[in-house]
Amino acid sequence: MKGVLLVNLGSPDSPTAKDVKPYLDEFLMDERVIDVPKILRNILVRGIILQTRPKKSAKAYAKIWWEEGSPLIVLSERFAEKVKKHTKIPVALGMRYGSMSIKEGLQELKEKGVDEVLLVPLYPHYAMSSYETVVVKTMEVKEEAFPEMKITTLPAFYKSPDYIKVLSQSIAEGLKDFDYDHILFSYHGIPERHIRKSDPTRFHCKIDGSCCSVNSVAHNTCYRHQVYETTELVKAELGLSEEKVSTSFQSRLAGDPWLKPYTDFEFERFPKEGKKKLAVVTAAFVADCLETLEEIAMEGKEQFEAAGGEHYKHIPCLNDGDAWVEVMAKWVNEWELSGALPL
């Protein structure tokens, strides 16, 4: 029997330092998130970051926490419940980090008689710290606890016509009655070395401004190429002018070169160039979370206005929108009927 496991990032159980600390420990100790030798990662994470970060992060989570719980969890649950109503096979939800585990999701499917699973990492783009770690963790859990299960993984859907159409429609809806000067596609940032590590050719990805536009097998696992491709496809779908759209990267750790340009630098630059009405799209995520609701919708607005910006709007993620639900259900149903991946 077939079934589906949707997997997103995860969240602390509450916006308190007590619950944030173990969540951050699991997240930051992942070798695909902070990719240094374990002994150094242990010193950096447990000896330095976790001494102060949990209190700061707890305050940030408290700013965006809903009465029902973590926005990411609530929205993911709503999305999964809606997808279930459009499919004939079981659908379960798991998180890469935190208490709603991948193992629990697979166990739920097993108890319903599922032995063939479509794994859906809820990330449009391939990155070792998001999409890849979900796949690796799921296969580890399968081998350890569910060896009889067959698991097929949905590819990154960054350029799927279905995804681009529904993302574009969502952006268009968010832009209604907003007279913008500029639209910024702000994606989650990653270290430049992650791009090079994910390059199967070991030579194509030079991050030199041109390699992302030169066709290569490396693009199948190149986060930078894929996010720029998403921006370009949405731009074409909506007929947006070249000079009014750009791409940047948010959230970085000090000490290493990360993908540029940096979103916070762009917030300061735009008003100086006369771009004082800004719309921001966070298309690295399909559900709003700490990074979109606190870092972009709140802090980003403050940074932009402090630099002289006048009007600022964060376009919500796809969340549990009906059109996005229908797209996922379509992919699931195509796989259920034919066994072939829809992308």
Beta strands, then each sheet from edge to edge (+ up, - down):
strand 1: 2-10
strand 2: 91-97
strand 3: 116-121
strand 4: 150-153
strand 5: 182-188
strand 6: 245-250
strand 7: 277-281
strand 8: 311-315
sheet 1: 2+ 1+ 3+ 4+
sheet 2: 6+ 5+ 7+ 8+
end
